[in-house]
Amino acid sequence: MRASTFRAFFRAFFRASRGRFSLSESPTDPTEPTGLRGRLAAYRRAFTAYRRLLGAAIRGQLAYPASFALQCLGQALAQAGDLVAVLVLFNHVRAMGGFTVDEVLVLYGIASVAFGLADGAVGELSTLPVYIRTGRLDALLLRPMSALGQLCASGIALRRLGRILTGLIVLGYALTKVNIEWTAPRIALAVVAPVAGAIVLGAVWVAACSVCFWLVEGRELANSVTDGSNMFTAYPLGVFNSWLRRLMGFLVPGAFVAYFPTLALLGKPDPLGLPEFLQWSSLAVAMLAVLVASRVWRLALRHYQGTGS
């Protein structure tokens, strides 16, 4: 009996050391379902936990309606200020990078909505250096949930609705001013493009903020990529230098947020002579960006050694 007990102990130990021991296999809870049912139950528990975190964050921001309304208004005015800068440029030029003013407004509207969605969803990652420096990240890692998911769910910024609303108004106005031959693919693209752009920017945000695991005070370096993407995506690609187009347009990849979808909507050949298939590839690029960002985040998280205050 004693030998069999030791054999059972060492089998359990080596299974755990190889990472194959899970809560569903724990001998203290034999009623826990296994296999597909166990995974589905785990997904339901995770969904419930994230829903509660998200609900708490939303209720906290709506607790003071007047303050929330003023924050949304401030975001809307800030976005409108960026729009004024674009319109001022067109007082001196008739076209910008091969785009007329109405065509630039289409591009600007898509970029504004995409950035507002991304900033509202993952903007809390800008506070990652604070979590690392003070040790608050350790508390997130102790929970049986994704640290990235906890940061995003608890830090959703509803005030970005003001920025999104301004972008939607500009986009709706611009689409009525330009001559578009509406087809089923273009209608679908008009709906999907801001969402795909938000996914691209969100992935860029995650990858850029991951540098803070190596440089605890790397917030400004990350902001140069995230905020720089906001400015870059609001203008035609042709107004930038070739090295900046390669860096921010394809390596980041900001050109797929609004520039290429705008060309596809307008049925306009690329002034830079780039292949036409790029105009319809934003969703595929968004999926690739998510895969790359997840790999970068996991690599950075494994590098984390813990900290003290």
C-alpha positions in Angstrom: 0.0 0.0 0.0 2.8 2.4 0.9 4.6 1.8 -2.5 1.4 2.4 -4.4 0.9 5.7 -2.5 4.4 6.9 -3.4 3.9 5.9 -7.0 0.6 7.9 -7.2 2.3 10.9 -5.6 5.2 11.0 -8.0 2.9 10.5 -11.0 0.9 13.5 -9.9 4.1 15.5 -9.3 5.6 14.9 -12.7 2.3 15.6 -14.4 2.1 18.9 -12.6 5.7 19.7 -13.5 5.0 19.2 -17.2 2.1 21.7 -17.0 -0.6 19.0 -17.5 -2.2 19.3 -14.1 -5.4 21.4 -14.0 -8.2 22.2 -11.6 -10.4 19.7 -13.4 -7.9 16.9 -12.6 -7.7 17.8 -8.9 -8.5 14.9 -6.6 -10.2 17.4 -4.2 -13.0 18.0 -6.7 -13.9 14.8 -8.4 -17.3 16.2 -9.6 -15.6 18.8 -11.9 -16.4 17.9 -15.5 -13.6 17.0 -17.8 -12.9 17.1 -21.5 -15.1 19.4 -23.7 -17.6 20.0 -20.9 -14.8 21.1 -18.5 -13.5 23.5 -21.1 -16.9 25.0 -21.7 -17.5 25.4 -18.0 -14.1 27.1 -17.7 -15.0 29.5 -20.5 -18.4 30.3 -18.9 -16.7 31.1 -15.6 -14.1 33.3 -17.4 -16.9 35.1 -19.3 -18.8 35.7 -16.1 -15.7 37.1 -14.4 -14.9 39.5 -17.2 -18.5 40.6 -17.5 -18.5 41.5 -13.8 -15.2 43.4 -14.2 -16.6 45.3 -17.2 -19.9 46.0 -15.4 -18.1 47.4 -12.4 -16.0 49.7 -14.6 -19.0 50.9 -16.5 -21.1 51.5 -13.3 -18.1 53.4 -11.8 -17.9 55.8 -14.8 -21.6 56.3 -15.0 -22.0 57.0 -11.2 -21.6 60.8 -11.9 -23.6 61.5 -15.1 -22.7 65.2 -15.3 -18.9 64.4 -15.1 -19.3 61.6 -17.6 -21.1 63.9 -20.1 -18.4 66.6 -19.7 -15.7 64.0 -20.4 -17.5 62.8 -23.5 -17.9 66.4 -24.7 -14.2 67.1 -24.1 -13.2 64.0 -26.2 -15.6 65.2 -28.9 -14.1 68.7 -28.9 -10.6 67.3 -29.0 -11.4 65.2 -32.0 -13.0 68.2 -33.7 -9.9 70.2 -33.0 -7.9 67.6 -35.1 -10.5 68.0 -37.8 -10.0 71.7 -37.9 -6.3 71.2 -38.5 -7.1 69.1 -41.6 -9.6 71.7 -42.9 -7.1 74.5 -42.4 -4.6 72.7 -44.6 -7.2 72.6 -47.4 -7.4 76.4 -47.3 -4.0 76.4 -48.9 -4.1 73.3 -51.1 -6.7 71.8 -53.4 -5.6 68.2 -52.9 -3.5 66.3 -50.4 -1.6 63.1 -51.4 -4.0 62.7 -54.4 -7.1 63.1 -52.3 -9.7 65.9 -52.3 -11.1 67.4 -49.1 -14.2 65.1 -49.1 -12.1 62.0 -49.7 -9.7 63.0 -46.9 -12.8 63.4 -44.6 -13.8 59.8 -45.4 -10.3 58.6 -44.5 -10.4 60.8 -41.4 -13.8 59.5 -40.2 -12.7 55.9 -40.5 -9.5 56.6 -38.7 -11.2 58.5 -35.9 -13.8 55.8 -35.2 -11.1 53.1 -35.3 -8.8 55.0 -32.9 -11.7 55.8 -30.5 -12.7 52.1 -30.3 -9.2 51.0 -29.8 -8.4 53.6 -27.2 -11.6 52.8 -25.3 -10.9 49.1 -25.3 -7.1 48.9 -24.5 -6.2 52.4 -23.5 -5.7 51.3 -19.9 -2.5 49.6 -21.0 -0.9 53.1 -20.9 -0.9 52.7 -17.1 1.0 49.4 -17.3 4.3 51.0 -16.0 2.4 51.9 -12.8 1.2 48.3 -12.4 4.7 47.0 -12.8 6.5 49.6 -10.6 4.0 49.3 -7.7 3.6 45.5 -7.9 -0.1 45.7 -8.7 0.5 43.5 -11.7 1.4 40.6 -9.3 -2.2 40.7 -8.0 -3.5 40.3 -11.5 -1.2 37.4 -12.2 -2.4 35.5 -9.1 -6.0 35.4 -10.4 -7.0 32.5 -12.8 -7.6 35.0 -15.6 -5.6 36.7 -18.3 -3.7 39.8 -17.0 -4.3 41.5 -20.3 -8.0 40.8 -20.2 -8.3 42.1 -16.6 -6.5 45.3 -17.5 -8.7 45.9 -20.5 -12.0 44.9 -18.8 -11.4 47.0 -15.7 -10.1 50.0 -17.6 -12.5 50.5 -20.4 -12.9 54.2 -21.1 -16.5 55.1 -22.0 -15.6 58.7 -22.4 -14.1 57.8 -25.8 -17.7 57.6 -27.0 -17.4 61.4 -27.7 -14.4 60.8 -30.0 -16.2 57.9 -31.7 -19.4 60.0 -32.2 -17.4 62.8 -33.8 -15.8 60.4 -36.2 -19.1 58.8 -37.1 -20.6 62.2 -37.9 -17.7 63.2 -40.1 -17.7 59.8 -41.8 -21.5 60.0 -42.5 -21.2 63.5 -43.9 -18.2 62.6 -46.1 -19.9 59.5 -47.5 -22.8 61.7 -48.7 -20.4 64.1 -50.5 -18.2 61.7 -52.4 -19.4 59.7 -55.5 -19.4 56.0 -54.4 -20.8 53.2 -56.5 -22.4 51.3 -53.7 -22.2 47.5 -54.0 -22.6 44.7 -51.4 -18.8 44.4 -50.8 -18.5 48.2 -50.4 -21.4 48.3 -48.0 -19.8 45.5 -45.9 -16.5 47.3 -46.1 -18.0 50.6 -44.8 -19.2 48.7 -41.7 -16.2 46.4 -41.2 -13.4 48.9 -41.9 -13.6 50.9 -38.6 -13.8 47.7 -36.6 -10.9 46.1 -38.4 -8.9 49.4 -38.0 -9.7 49.3 -34.3 -8.4 45.8 -34.1 -5.2 46.7 -35.9 -4.6 49.8 -33.6 -5.5 47.7 -30.5 -2.9 45.1 -31.5 -0.4 47.8 -32.1 -1.2 49.3 -28.6 -0.7 45.9 -26.9 2.6 45.2 -28.7 3.9 48.8 -28.1 3.0 48.8 -24.4 4.7 45.4 -23.9 8.1 47.2 -24.1 7.3 48.4 -20.6 8.2 45.0 -19.2 11.8 45.7 -20.3 11.8 49.5 -19.9 9.6 50.2 -16.8 9.6 53.9 -17.8 8.9 53.1 -21.5 5.6 54.8 -21.5 6.6 57.7 -23.8 8.2 55.2 -26.2 4.9 53.3 -26.4 2.9 56.6 -26.7 5.1 57.6 -29.7 3.8 54.5 -31.5 0.2 54.6 -30.4 -0.5 58.4 -30.6 1.7 58.5 -33.7 -0.6 56.0 -35.3 -3.6 58.2 -34.5 -2.0 61.1 -36.5 -0.6 58.9 -39.2 -3.9 57.2 -40.1 -5.8 60.4 -40.4 -3.9 61.5 -43.5 -3.2 60.1 -47.0 -0.1 57.9 -47.2 1.4 60.0 -50.0 2.0 63.1 -47.7 4.6 61.3 -45.7 8.3 60.5 -46.5 9.1 57.1 -47.9 10.8 55.9 -44.7 7.9 57.0 -42.6 5.5 55.2 -44.9 7.4 52.0 -44.6 7.6 52.3 -40.8 4.2 53.5 -39.8 2.3 52.3 -42.8 3.4 48.7 -43.1 5.6 47.7 -40.2 3.1 49.1 -37.6 0.7 48.8 -40.0 -1.3 52.0 -40.0 -2.0 52.1 -43.7 -4.5 49.3 -43.3 -6.6 51.2 -40.7 -8.1 53.8 -43.1 -6.0 54.5 -46.1 -6.5 51.3 -48.1 -10.2 50.9 -47.0 -10.9 54.5 -48.2 -9.4 53.7 -51.6 -11.6 50.6 -51.9 -14.7 52.5 -51.0 -14.0 55.2 -53.5 -12.9 52.8 -56.2 -9.8 54.9 -56.5 -6.4 53.7 -57.8 -3.6 54.1 -55.3 -1.7 57.3 -56.1 1.5 55.5 -55.0 0.8 52.6 -57.4 0.5 49.9 -54.7 -1.3 46.7 -55.5 -5.1 46.8 -55.5 -5.6 43.7 -53.3 -4.2 45.7 -50.4 -7.3 47.8 -50.4 -9.4 44.8 -49.3 -7.0 43.2 -46.9 -7.6 45.1 -43.7 -9.5 42.3 -41.9 -6.7 39.8 -42.8 -4.1 42.2 -41.5 -6.1 42.8 -38.4 -6.1 39.0 -37.6 -2.4 38.8 -38.3 -1.7 41.8 -36.0 -3.7 40.1 -33.2 -1.5 37.0 -33.5 1.7 39.0 -33.5 0.6 41.2 -30.6 -0.4 38.1 -28.5 3.0 36.5 -29.1 4.8 39.7 -28.1 2.6 40.1 -25.0 3.3 36.5 -23.8 7.0 36.9 -24.5 7.0 40.1 -22.5 5.0 38.6 -19.6 7.4 35.7 -19.3 10.2 38.3 -19.0 8.5 39.8 -16.0 10.4 39.0 -12.8 8.2 40.7 -10.2 8.8 44.0 -8.4 8.6 45.8 -5.1 7.3 49.2 -4.1 
